[in-house]
């Protein structure tokens, strides 16, 4: 049975709360073009890790955008477990939409308030303090690797760099500590983001037959893709935890400043495509290109595609040891049955799953739907409970 009482005594709950609040106060918004980024938050992580007595590896992926990587060895033979999180947060938007300072880190009514409290500085703090509690409760099997990475919210350069440099080699399973409202998420939606440049021919609005209208052609392509979306939904159905796949146009421009009597020569369309297990991304991209070729033949325009983001849907078996470890730990700590769920967006876990071949489960403190909204918060009780689950899950998984 998990040694829950011993680990409760080892977990520094006050330190966990304080560190989460300090992380939230750091404005690590993913806006490098404005001089904002993860460096200060990564430095805070480094200082806390060194205060724990750990050796810390800091690698800059891009200037001012560091990954922080820590190995904590238990002293007994066993597996290697990866806890993964990120230091960047999305924009706070208009501070006037918040009922408190977005970067206050205030503690009120049992909640830590601020941008990133749930997504996912609470998870980063919980996995760090859980690992320290595991270490302080005595020798343990195997190794815990902590990966606190940059740029999850945009192009995921942090996790790509982590995998490319071989840091995932030898890892047996990963817990991604994103906020999932207590659900054990063994599946994640995939994401494809495509840029479509549309090249036509300028003409007078009174003589459209003299030109090739990128707006009309783009509208035809969007209509064709709506039909493809329905086909995908009918073919693959509604996933139990992830819902339906979607193909969503998110942006369109044509020309520069509009001139009402001129057909522009080019346009730009972007697509946000969300997939579920069973949908093959390369095959889907080929299908979309073929449909665009048909529209191009009909209209005379040219479509040029760029794949901006390619993150596959992931599915780890509920029988996998990493999933079982989280389930058993959740039930031991909370006294409640585990609820399986799915990640509606995407996490760094998609890259760990595809490119490093790791079994991945996503489980972390905070509400699933509070991420990226104003008035973000994480409940203190939830933060502590998840840290306790991490301790027990690690002990169970590492011992095999």
N, C-alpha and C positions, 0 to 999 in steps of 0.2 A: 504493500500500500504506500502511496506517496507520503512523505514525511512533512505534511502540511504545517503542523504546529511549529516544528523546528524552523521551517523556512519563513513563517510569519515573523518569528522573532528576529531572523537574520535580515529581513527586508527593511531597509531604512525608508519608511513611508514619508517622514517629514522631508528627508533629502530628495525623495522622488518628486514630491509636490513642489518644493522650492526650485529644483532644477527645471521642471516643466515650465514653471512661471518665468524663469530667467530665459529659457529658450524662446518662449512666445514673445518676449519683449524685444527680441532681435528681429529687425525688419528684413528678413531674408527672402524678399519677394523676388520671383524669377523675372527680373527685368535688367539683364546685364547692360543693355543699351543705355540705361539711366544710371549706371553705376551701382545698382543693387544686385545682390547675389548671396551666396551661401558662406562666404569666407568667415564672417564674424560668428555665425552659428557653428560652423565647423571648429573654429577655435575654442568655443565654449565646450563643445563635445570633447575636444582634445584635452582641455584642462581638467574636466571632470574625470576622464579616463585615467589621466596621469595621477590625479588625486587618489584614485582607486589602486594605484600601483601598477597599472598596466602599461605595456609597451604599445606605442601608437604609431601606425604608418599613415602619413598624410601624403596623398598624391594629387597634384593639380592636374585636372583633366583639361581645363582651359585656364588662362590667367584669372585668378580670383575665384575659381570654381573647384574646390577640393573635394576629394573623397577621403573619408576617414575609415580605416580598417584596423581591427583589433582582434587578436587571437588570445583567448583565455583557455589555458590548458588545465584540465582537471586532475591530472596525476595518475589516473587509472586508464587502462586500455578501453577504447570504445570508438564510437562514430564521431563525425564532425557535423555539427548543426550550425546553420547560418540563420542569424536574426538580421533582417534587412529593413532599412528605413531611409528616409530622405530629409534633408535640411531645408530645401526650398519650399516656399508657399506661393499660392496664387495671389494676385492683387487683392487688396482690400476693397477696391472700387471707391465709391463715394463715401468718405467717412461719415457724411451726414445721414447715410442710411443705417448706420449702426446706433444702438442705444448706449454704447460705451466706446471708449478708445480702442480701436482695433488691435493695438499692440500694447495694451496695458498689462496683460498677464494678471489681472486682478483676481482675487479669490472671493467669490460671493455666492451665498446660498449653496455651498457645496460644489461649486463649479469653478474651473479655471477658464477665464474669459480671454478671447482674442483669436486673431487669424493664426491658423496653424495649431491651435490647441488640440483639435481632433486630427487634422490632416497636415502633418502627423507628428508633431513634436511631442505629444503625449505618448505615442507609440515608441518613439526614439528613446525617451526617458525611461519608459517602462522596461524596454528590453535591456538597457544598460544596467539599471538598478536590479533587475531580476538576475542578470548574470552575476553581479556582485554578491547578491544574496546566496545564489547557488555556490559560489566560491567560498563565502564565509561560513557556510553550513558544513564544510568539510570536503575532503577529496571527492571528486566525481569522475565519472567515466568520460573519456573522449575530450573533445575540444569544442568550445563555443566560439564561432567567428561572428563578429559584429561588423556589418557593413552599413555605414551611415553616409549616403551618397548624395551627390548634387543632381540637379536638373531632372527630377522625375516628372515635373509638371509640363515640360515641353518636349524635348527630343530624346530624353533619357540618355544623355551622353555619359552620365555617371555609371550606370549599370553596364552600358556597352563597354566602357573602358575597364570596369571591374572584371568582366568576363574575358575580354580580349587579353588582358595581362595575366590570366591564369589564376586569379584569386578564387574562383569557384571550383577549381580542380580539387578533387578529394573530398568535397562536401557531399554529404549523404542526404540531406533534406533541408528545406528552407521554410522559415516562418516569416512572412511579410507582415509587418505590424501596422498595417493600414486600418483605419476605423471601419468596422463592419457590424456595429451594434450587437456584439456578442455572438454573431453567427460564425460558424466554422465554414469558410468559403474555400471549397476545393475546386471551384470552377471560376473562370473569368471570361468576360467578353473580350473579343479581339477588336482591334481598331486598324482601319486603313484610312489614311488621309491622302487624297490625291489632288494635285494641282493640274488643271486643264487649261492650257493656253490655246485660244481659238483665233485663227488667222483667216480673215476674210479679205474683202476689197472695198475700199472707200467708194461711195457714189452719192449723187444727189438724191435727197429723199423723194423727189418727184420722179426719179427714174431708177427705181430699185433694181430693175432688170439689168442695169449696167454694173451692178456691184454684187458682192457676196456678203450677206448680212450675218455677222457672228452672233448677233442677238437671237435672230430666228433659229439659227443652227443650234445654239446652246439650249434654247427652249425645247427644240425637238429632242435633243439628247437627254435633257432632264425628264421629259415625258417617257422616253424609252427606259430610262433608269428606274422610274417609278414602277413600270411594268416588271422590270427585273426584280425589284424589291418584293413585289407581290409573289413572284415566282419562287424566290428564296424562302419567303415565309410559308408558302404552301408546301414546298418540298421538305423543308427542315422542321417546320412546326414551331411551336412555342416551347422553349426550354423551361424546364421546371423551375430553375433558379435565375435564369438570365433573360427570359422573355423572348422577344422576336428579334431577328436581324433587321437592320435598317440601312438604307442608302439615303443620306440627307445632304442636299445642296446647302452650303453654309455661306457662300459669298459669290457675288457676280458683279463684275464691272465691264464696261465697254467703252473704249476710247478714253479720253481724258475728261476735260470739261464738256458737258453735253452741248451739242449744237443741233437744234431741233430739225434742221433740214439737211443733215448729213448722216449717212450711214457710216459708222466707224469701221476702221480697218481691222481691229482686233478686240478680243475680250479675254476675260479671266474668270474661270469657274473653279470653285473648290468644293470637294466632296468629303464628308465625314461618314465613313462606313463602319458600322458596328456588326460584328459577326459572332456566331455561336459555334460550339464544337460541331464538326462535320462539314464546315465550310472551308474549302481550301483557298487560301489567299492567292497564290499564283494563278490558279485556274480562274478565280473570280476577276482578277486584273485582266487576264487575257480575254475573258468574255466581255468586259466593259470596253476594251480597246476594239474588239470586233464590232460591237454595236456602234461605237463612235465612227468606225470606218464606213459603216452603212449610211450613217447620217452625212458623213463627209461626201460620199458618192452622190447623195441626193441633193446636197446644197452647194457643193463646190468649195466649202471651207476646209481648213486643215485643223486637226486637233493634235496637240502635243502634250503628252502625259508625263508628269513627274510624281513619283511615289515619295511623299514627304515622311510618312509614318507607316510602318508595317509591324504591328504587334499581334501575334496570333491569339485566338482563343485558347485557353488552357484548361485541362481537365486532369486532376490527380485522383486516382481511385480512392474511394472511401475506405478501402482496405489497406491503403499504403501506411507504413509505420508512422510517417510524419503526421498524417491525418488522425490516426488512432491515438497518437500521443497527445495531440491537442484536445481531442474529444474526451479522453479519460481524465486529463488534467482539468478541463473545464468542469466536468461533472464532480470531481473531487473537491475543487475549490468552491464552486458556487452551490453545490447540492442540487443542481437542476440539470435536466437532460440537455444535451447539446442539440442545437438547431443547425442543420446544414443550410448553406445559402450560396449565393454567387455574387461576384463583384460586377456591378453594372458598368463601371468604367474599365480602365486598364491600370495596372501597376507595373513596377519594375519586375515583378514576378513573371510577366510574360516573356521577358528576355532571359531570365534565369531558367525558365522552363524550356524554351526553344533552343537557345544558343549554348547553354551549359548542361542541358538535359536533367535538371534537378526536379524532383517532386516538390511541389509548392503548395502551401496552404496559407490563406490570407486571414488574419485574425488579429484584431486590435481594438484599443479603447476608443470610444466616441461613436456618435450616431452615423449611420451609413449615409444619410441624406443631408447632414449638416455641413459636409465638406463643400467649400467654394461658396457658401452662402454668407450673408452678413450675420452678425451676432453669433459667431461660431464659439463653441465652448466644448469642454470635456468635463464630465462629472468625476470628482475626486474618487468616489467609491469605485467607479468603473475603472479608473486608472490603476488603482491599487489591486483590484481583482484580476485585471489582465496581467499585471506584473507577477502576481502569484501563480497564475496559470502558466506563464512563461517558465517560471522556475520548475514547476512540476512536469511540464511537457518536455523541457530540456533533460531533466533527470531520467525520465522514462525513455525518451528516444535515444539518448546517448548510451545508455546501458544495453540497448538492443533487446 
